[in-house]
Amino acid sequence: DGRQETRGHGYPMPVWGKRFEMQAESEGLGTYGSEAIVRGRILSIAYYLESIQE
């Protein structure tokens, strides 16, 4: 999700994880609540991308 650097990847990973994390933390959800929100939003993106591929 882009929050941790991946070795040998060659270029930056997508920034969605960090962006969603900052947004969830600003909503005052706490550490565990923020993580659940981040994972849910990223999963939604993955499901959307899966749905539009042939």
C-alpha positions in Angstrom: 0.0 0.0 0.0 3.0 2.2 -0.2 3.7 2.8 3.5 6.9 0.7 3.5 9.7 0.8 1.0 10.0 -2.4 -1.0 13.5 -3.6 -1.8 14.4 -4.1 -5.4 11.2 -2.6 -6.7 13.0 0.1 -8.7 10.5 2.8 -8.3 8.2 4.2 -5.6 5.1 2.2 -4.6 1.7 3.8 -4.8 1.0 6.3 -2.0 -2.5 5.3 -1.1 -1.6 3.6 2.2 0.1 6.7 3.6 -2.5 9.1 2.2 -5.4 7.1 3.7 -3.4 6.7 7.0 -3.0 10.5 7.4 -6.7 11.0 6.6 -7.9 8.3 9.1 -5.6 9.6 11.8 -7.0 13.2 11.4 -10.5 11.7 12.0 -9.3 10.6 15.5 -9.9 6.9 15.0 -6.9 5.7 17.0 -4.2 3.4 15.8 -6.3 0.3 15.4 -9.3 2.1 13.9 -7.0 3.9 11.5 -5.4 0.7 10.3 -8.8 -0.9 9.7 -10.0 2.1 7.7 -6.8 2.1 5.6 -7.0 -1.6 4.8 -10.7 -1.3 3.9 -10.1 1.6 1.6 -7.2 -0.2 -0.2 -9.3 -3.3 -0.5 -12.0 -1.3 -2.1 -9.5 0.0 -4.7 -8.3 -3.5 -5.3 -11.9 -4.8 -5.8 -12.7 -1.9 -8.1 -9.6 -2.5 -10.3 -10.5 -6.2 -10.4 -14.0 -5.3 -11.6 -12.9 -3.2 -14.5 -10.3 -5.6 -15.9 -11.3 -8.0 -18.6 
